[in-house]
Amino acid sequence: VGGGTSDFSLIRAGEEQGELAFVREAVGDHLLLGGDNMDLALAKAVEAKLPGGRLDAAQFGALVQACRTAKESLLSPDPPAHFPVTVVGKGRSVVAGSVSTSITPDDVTAALFDGFFPATPYDAEPAKAARSGLQEMGLPYVADPAVTKHLAAFLRQHLPPGEAPDAILFNGGVFTPKVLQDRVVEVMRPWFDRPDRPWTPLTLTSPSLDLAVAWGAAYLGWLK
């Protein structure tokens, strides 16, 4: 899950001629749903708390950037109790017209957990809408912001019955805060936990979630 997209892959690890081998069994749809949507949702929630009503486009753009900074700070391992967010005024009222509020870790987790990573059953289906004119890169925006619903639908379609993922590789800058990685694992746990077989997946490590895609592209170019 990156800044603008969510992509799922199912990879089976095996052995070929005594060497570890990986087979990509399935790749999900390219979903236009990611961290930018989360920043926008948080900004809309904060805008509703600001005095003075709706912001203009420039002020709201600044608020989105401020909310992104606040999100990253408040999801860190040792977050502050609150994070100040200020939107400056316009024209001659740059200072006098400025408005401020504070965001707490609870505000951020409520916006992200409830909106984008909700607890959902394994048979949940993401909401679908009629084909829309809103597109980017030739792809339509998804109608359901719940990443976990899209993940459940992907695994149901491609994971053989009775099997469970043994390991998870988180990728994309959204998952830099460990609290979001833990949230996804906890949402998935009821999908695969059994009384006789507790589900304890291995969480694989990545040296940089932000650079992983760039490194992959560079490596592919080197191979070619």
C-alpha positions in Angstrom: 0.0 0.0 0.0 1.8 3.1 -1.2 0.9 6.8 -1.7 -1.6 6.3 -4.4 -2.2 2.6 -5.0 -2.7 -0.8 -3.3 -1.4 -3.9 -4.9 -1.5 -7.5 -3.6 0.7 -10.5 -4.7 0.5 -14.1 -3.6 3.9 -15.8 -3.8 4.7 -19.5 -3.1 8.1 -20.3 -1.7 9.5 -23.7 -2.7 12.7 -25.6 -3.6 14.1 -26.2 -7.1 17.3 -28.2 -7.5 18.2 -27.5 -3.9 17.7 -23.8 -4.1 15.0 -21.5 -2.7 12.6 -20.5 -5.4 9.6 -18.2 -5.6 6.6 -18.6 -7.8 4.2 -15.7 -8.2 0.8 -17.4 -8.1 -1.5 -14.3 -8.3 -1.4 -10.5 -8.7 -4.4 -8.5 -7.7 -6.0 -5.6 -9.4 -4.2 -2.3 -9.4 -6.3 -0.3 -6.9 -6.2 3.5 -6.9 -6.4 3.6 -3.1 -3.5 4.5 -0.9 -1.9 6.9 1.6 -3.0 10.0 -0.3 -6.6 9.0 0.3 -5.9 8.6 4.0 -4.3 12.0 4.2 -7.4 13.5 2.5 -9.8 11.7 4.8 -7.9 12.9 7.9 -7.9 16.5 6.5 -11.6 16.4 6.0 -12.1 15.3 9.6 -9.8 18.1 10.8 -11.5 20.7 8.6 -14.8 19.9 10.3 -13.2 20.9 13.7 -11.8 24.2 12.5 -13.7 27.4 13.1 -14.9 29.3 10.1 -16.3 26.6 7.9 -14.8 25.1 4.7 -11.4 26.1 3.5 -10.6 27.2 0.0 -8.5 24.9 -2.3 -5.1 26.4 -1.4 -5.8 26.2 2.3 -7.2 22.7 2.1 -4.1 21.6 0.2 -1.9 23.0 3.0 -4.1 21.2 5.5 -3.6 17.9 3.7 0.2 18.3 4.0 0.0 19.3 7.6 -2.2 16.2 8.3 0.3 14.0 6.6 3.1 15.3 8.9 0.8 14.9 11.9 -0.1 11.3 10.9 3.5 10.3 10.6 4.3 11.8 14.0 1.3 10.4 15.8 1.8 6.9 14.5 5.4 6.8 15.5 6.5 4.3 18.3 6.5 7.1 21.0 3.9 9.6 19.8 3.2 13.0 21.4 -0.1 13.4 23.2 -1.3 15.8 20.4 0.1 17.5 17.3 -0.8 21.1 16.4 -2.2 21.8 12.9 -2.4 25.4 11.7 -3.9 26.8 8.5 -2.8 30.3 7.6 -5.2 33.0 6.6 -5.4 34.7 3.2 -4.1 38.0 1.8 -3.6 40.6 4.5 -5.0 38.2 7.2 -2.2 35.7 6.9 -1.6 35.9 10.7 -4.9 37.2 12.0 -6.9 34.8 9.8 -4.9 31.7 10.8 -6.8 28.9 12.5 -5.4 26.0 14.6 -6.4 22.8 16.2 -4.7 19.7 17.6 -4.8 16.1 16.4 -4.4 13.2 18.8 -3.2 9.6 18.1 -6.8 8.5 18.7 -8.0 10.9 15.9 -5.5 9.3 13.5 -6.2 5.7 14.4 -10.0 6.3 14.2 -9.7 7.8 10.7 -7.3 5.1 9.4 -8.5 2.0 11.3 -12.2 2.5 10.9 -12.0 3.9 7.3 -9.2 2.1 5.6 -8.3 -1.0 7.8 -11.6 -2.0 9.5 -12.1 -5.3 11.1 -13.9 -7.3 8.5 -14.9 -11.0 8.0 -13.2 -13.1 5.5 -16.3 -13.3 3.3 -16.6 -9.5 3.1 -17.0 -8.0 -0.4 -15.8 -4.5 -1.2 -18.5 -2.2 -2.3 -18.8 -1.7 -6.0 -20.1 1.3 -7.9 -21.2 1.9 -11.4 -18.4 2.8 -13.8 -17.3 6.3 -13.1 -15.7 9.0 -15.2 -13.2 9.6 -12.5 -10.0 7.8 -13.7 -6.3 8.1 -13.4 -3.8 6.3 -15.6 -6.8 4.8 -17.4 -7.9 3.1 -14.2 -11.1 3.8 -12.2 -11.0 4.8 -8.6 -12.3 2.2 -6.2 -15.7 2.7 -4.5 -14.7 1.1 -1.2 -11.8 2.6 0.9 -11.5 -0.5 3.1 -8.1 -2.0 2.1 -8.8 -5.0 4.3 -12.0 -5.8 2.3 -10.0 -5.8 -0.9 -7.4 -8.0 0.7 -10.0 -10.5 1.8 -11.5 -10.7 -1.6 -8.1 -11.2 -3.2 -7.1 -14.0 -0.9 -10.5 -15.8 -1.2 -10.1 -15.7 -5.0 -6.5 -17.0 -5.1 -5.7 -18.9 -1.9 -6.6 -22.6 -2.0 -9.2 -23.6 0.6 -7.6 -24.7 3.9 -4.4 -22.8 3.3 -3.2 -19.7 5.1 -0.3 -17.3 4.4 2.8 -18.3 6.2 4.5 -14.9 5.9 3.6 -11.3 5.1 5.9 -8.8 3.3 4.6 -5.3 3.9 5.5 -2.8 1.3 4.9 0.8 0.6 5.3 3.9 2.8 1.9 3.6 4.4 3.2 0.6 6.4 6.2 2.4 7.9 4.3 2.8 11.2 4.4 -0.7 12.8 1.0 0.0 14.3 -0.6 -0.3 10.8 1.3 -3.6 10.1 0.0 -4.9 13.5 -3.5 -3.8 12.6 -3.6 -5.8 9.3 -2.3 -8.9 11.0 -5.0 -8.6 13.7 -7.7 -8.1 11.1 -6.5 -11.2 9.3 -6.1 -13.4 12.3 -9.8 -14.5 12.6 -9.6 -15.4 8.9 -7.1 -18.2 9.5 -6.9 -18.9 13.2 -8.0 -22.4 14.2 -8.3 -23.9 17.7 -5.8 -26.7 16.8 -3.7 -24.4 14.6 -3.1 -20.8 15.8 -2.2 -18.5 13.0 1.2 -16.9 13.7 2.5 -15.5 10.3 6.1 -14.4 9.9 6.4 -10.7 9.2 9.2 -10.3 6.8 11.5 -7.3 7.2 12.3 -4.7 4.6 15.2 -2.2 4.9 13.1 0.6 3.4 9.4 0.5 2.7 9.6 3.8 0.8 12.4 2.6 -1.6 11.4 -1.0 -2.1 9.6 -0.4 -5.4 12.5 1.8 -6.8 15.0 -0.9 -5.8 12.9 -3.6 -7.5 12.7 -1.5 -10.7 16.5 -0.9 -10.6 17.1 -4.7 -10.0 14.8 -5.6 -12.9 16.7 -3.2 -15.2 20.0 -4.7 -14.1 18.7 -8.2 -14.9 17.6 -7.2 -18.3 
